[in-house]
Amino acid sequence: MMKVNSPMIYELRRPKRVEPDKTYPALFVMHGIGSNEQNMLPLVNGLEEQFYIFSIRGHLKQPPGFAYFTIQGYGKPHREVFDDAIHKLSRFIDYASEQYPLDLSQLYLFGFSQGAILSMTLGLTLGDRIKGIIALSGYIPAFVKDEYNTKSVKQMSLFISHGVMDQVLPYEWGVANYEYFQGQGATVTFKTYQEGHTVSLQNHHDYMKWLLHSLEK
């Protein structure tokens, strides 16, 4: 789906019956490198009756799918390309907030791999505009921690997970994400799985439970 004026292509899932004068929580979903907006939808299946779900396609071609940024080395995104992705995604969140009946106190970010890297970075740049983040198998680039104008995340909750046997992004990076956000005063749930760079059924069960519990708060 590409609406006029939208900064990015996206797929939308929402409640079958949208009540007038009601606002809804929103979930912004970001995929991994070489994937697409359709691939992430099964990971949030069943949430569309409670959320407006925006599954966002990366704007760069990366066969067989898409990417949001390129990398110059291990754990090192190209800075300008990464900055541009953060800018575009921030604009998309603004766009969605203006175009749809969203509850602006209940905005969530969800990402796997590249999507998790972006979700955590967006959380740091948008601060208390974001209620919660689900970050599966990602990392926070060093330049984000050192040079970005980050905001307080003391009001934010995160579900961070990582596979112990991840061959793509080391497990230690998941631990570092947990320690970093905890150090910043966020409320963090950290889960590990005997998996590689993937989303297991148990991982899926755990973050769904976490998200619905967060929604009730």
C-alpha positions as CSV (number, residue, x, y, z in Angstrom):
1,M,0.0,0.0,0.0
2,M,1.3,3.4,-0.9
3,K,-0.8,6.3,0.1
4,V,-0.3,9.8,-1.4
5,N,2.2,11.8,0.7
6,S,3.4,8.7,2.6
7,P,7.2,8.8,3.0
8,M,7.3,4.9,2.8
9,I,5.4,2.0,1.3
10,Y,3.5,0.0,4.0
11,E,1.0,-2.7,4.6
12,L,-1.8,-1.8,7.0
13,R,-3.8,-4.1,9.3
14,R,-6.5,-2.7,11.5
15,P,-9.7,-3.7,13.4
16,K,-12.5,-4.8,11.1
17,R,-14.9,-2.4,12.7
18,V,-13.3,1.0,13.5
19,E,-15.5,2.9,15.9
20,P,-15.9,6.6,15.2
21,D,-14.3,8.9,17.8
22,K,-12.1,6.1,19.2
23,T,-8.4,6.0,18.9
24,Y,-6.3,2.9,18.7
25,P,-2.8,1.8,19.8
26,A,-0.3,1.5,16.9
27,L,2.4,-1.0,16.1
28,F,5.1,0.0,13.6
29,V,6.8,-3.1,12.2
30,M,10.2,-3.2,10.5
31,H,11.7,-6.2,8.7
32,G,15.3,-7.6,8.4
33,I,17.6,-7.1,5.4
34,G,16.5,-8.7,2.1
35,S,13.0,-9.2,3.5
36,N,9.7,-7.2,3.0
37,E,6.7,-5.8,4.7
38,Q,4.7,-9.0,4.1
39,N,7.2,-11.3,5.8
40,M,6.6,-9.6,9.2
41,L,2.8,-9.8,9.2
42,P,2.7,-13.5,10.5
43,L,4.7,-12.3,13.5
44,V,1.9,-10.0,14.5
45,N,-1.0,-12.0,13.4
46,G,-4.0,-11.7,15.7
47,L,-3.1,-8.2,17.0
48,E,-5.1,-6.4,14.2
49,E,-8.3,-6.3,16.3
50,Q,-6.5,-4.2,18.9
51,F,-3.9,-2.3,16.9
52,Y,-3.4,-0.3,13.8
53,I,-0.4,-2.3,12.4
54,F,1.9,-0.6,10.0
55,S,4.3,-3.0,8.4
56,I,6.9,-0.8,6.6
57,R,8.9,-1.7,3.6
58,G,12.6,-0.7,3.5
59,H,13.1,1.9,0.7
60,L,16.4,0.4,-0.6
61,K,16.4,-2.6,-3.0
62,Q,18.2,-5.6,-1.4
63,P,17.4,-8.8,-3.4
64,P,15.3,-10.8,-2.8
65,G,13.6,-8.0,-0.9
66,F,14.4,-4.7,0.6
67,A,16.6,-2.9,3.3
68,Y,16.4,0.3,5.2
69,F,20.2,0.9,5.3
70,T,23.5,-0.5,4.1
71,I,26.5,-1.6,6.1
72,Q,30.2,-0.8,5.7
73,G,31.3,-3.5,8.1
74,Y,30.4,-5.7,11.0
75,G,27.9,-3.9,13.1
76,K,28.6,-0.6,11.3
77,P,25.9,0.9,9.2
78,H,26.8,3.6,6.6
79,R,26.1,6.7,8.7
80,E,24.4,8.9,6.0
81,V,22.2,6.0,4.8
82,F,21.3,5.1,8.4
83,D,20.5,8.7,9.3
84,D,18.3,9.0,6.2
85,A,16.4,5.8,7.3
86,I,15.8,7.2,10.8
87,H,14.6,10.5,9.2
88,K,12.2,8.7,6.8
89,L,10.8,6.4,9.5
90,S,10.3,9.3,11.9
91,R,8.4,11.1,9.2
92,F,6.3,8.0,8.5
93,I,5.3,7.8,12.2
94,D,4.3,11.5,12.0
95,Y,2.4,10.7,8.8
96,A,0.5,7.8,10.3
97,S,-0.3,9.8,13.4
98,E,-1.9,12.5,11.3
99,Q,-3.7,10.2,8.9
100,Y,-5.2,7.5,11.2
101,P,-7.1,7.5,14.5
102,L,-4.1,6.6,16.7
103,D,-3.8,6.8,20.4
104,L,-0.5,8.8,20.6
105,S,0.1,7.5,24.1
106,Q,0.3,3.9,22.8
107,L,2.8,3.9,20.0
108,Y,4.9,0.7,19.8
109,L,7.9,-0.2,17.6
110,F,8.6,-3.8,16.5
111,G,11.6,-5.0,14.6
112,F,13.7,-8.0,13.7
113,S,17.5,-7.7,12.9
114,Q,17.7,-4.5,10.8
115,G,14.2,-3.6,12.0
116,A,15.3,-4.1,15.7
117,I,18.3,-1.8,15.2
118,L,16.0,0.9,13.8
119,S,13.4,0.3,16.5
120,M,15.9,0.8,19.3
121,T,17.4,3.9,17.6
122,L,14.0,5.4,17.0
123,G,13.1,4.8,20.6
124,L,16.2,6.8,21.6
125,T,15.5,9.6,19.3
126,L,11.7,9.9,19.9
127,G,11.8,9.3,23.6
128,D,8.5,9.4,25.4
129,R,6.5,9.5,22.2
130,I,7.1,5.7,22.1
131,K,5.5,3.6,24.8
132,G,7.2,0.3,24.0
133,I,9.6,-1.6,21.7
134,I,10.0,-5.2,20.7
135,A,13.6,-5.6,19.4
136,L,14.4,-9.1,18.2
137,S,18.1,-9.9,17.4
138,G,19.5,-6.4,16.9
139,Y,22.1,-3.9,18.2
140,I,22.5,-0.2,18.8
141,P,25.2,1.3,16.5
142,A,28.1,3.0,18.4
143,F,27.5,6.3,16.7
144,V,23.9,6.4,17.9
145,K,25.1,6.0,21.5
146,D,27.9,8.5,21.1
147,E,26.7,11.1,18.7
148,Y,22.9,11.1,18.4
149,N,20.7,13.5,20.3
150,T,19.0,10.9,22.4
151,K,16.0,11.5,24.6
152,S,15.0,10.1,28.0
153,V,13.6,6.5,27.8
154,K,12.6,6.3,31.5
155,Q,8.9,6.1,30.5
156,M,9.6,3.3,28.0
157,S,9.2,-0.5,28.2
158,L,11.2,-2.8,26.0
159,F,11.1,-6.5,25.1
160,I,14.6,-7.4,23.9
161,S,15.5,-10.9,22.8
162,H,18.4,-12.7,21.2
163,G,19.4,-16.2,20.1
164,V,22.3,-17.7,22.0
165,M,23.6,-19.3,18.8
166,D,23.1,-16.3,16.6
167,Q,25.7,-16.4,13.8
168,V,24.7,-13.1,12.2
169,L,24.7,-10.7,15.2
170,P,26.5,-12.1,18.3
171,Y,24.5,-12.9,21.4
172,E,26.7,-10.5,23.4
173,W,25.2,-7.6,21.4
174,G,21.8,-8.6,22.7
175,V,23.1,-8.5,26.3
176,A,24.6,-5.0,25.5
177,N,21.2,-3.8,24.3
178,Y,19.7,-4.9,27.6
179,E,22.4,-3.3,29.7
180,Y,22.3,-0.1,27.8
181,F,18.6,0.5,28.0
182,Q,18.5,-0.6,31.7
183,G,21.3,1.9,32.3
184,Q,19.2,4.6,30.7
185,G,16.3,3.9,33.1
186,A,14.0,2.0,30.8
187,T,11.9,-1.0,31.9
188,V,13.5,-3.9,30.1
189,T,12.4,-7.6,29.7
190,F,15.4,-9.6,28.2
191,K,14.8,-13.1,26.9
192,T,17.3,-15.5,25.3
193,Y,16.6,-18.6,23.3
194,Q,18.7,-21.6,22.2
195,E,18.3,-20.4,18.6
196,G,20.3,-18.8,15.7
197,H,19.2,-15.6,13.9
198,T,15.5,-16.4,13.8
199,V,12.3,-16.0,15.7
200,S,11.2,-19.1,17.5
201,L,7.7,-20.1,18.5
202,Q,8.6,-19.5,22.2
203,N,10.0,-16.1,21.3
204,H,6.8,-15.3,19.5
205,H,4.7,-16.4,22.4
206,D,6.7,-14.4,24.9
207,Y,6.7,-11.0,23.0
208,M,2.9,-11.4,22.2
209,K,2.2,-11.9,25.9
210,W,4.5,-9.0,26.9
211,L,2.8,-6.7,24.4
212,L,-0.7,-7.4,25.5
213,H,0.3,-7.1,29.1
214,S,1.9,-3.7,28.3
215,L,-1.2,-2.5,26.6
216,E,-3.2,-3.0,29.8
217,K,-1.0,-0.7,31.8
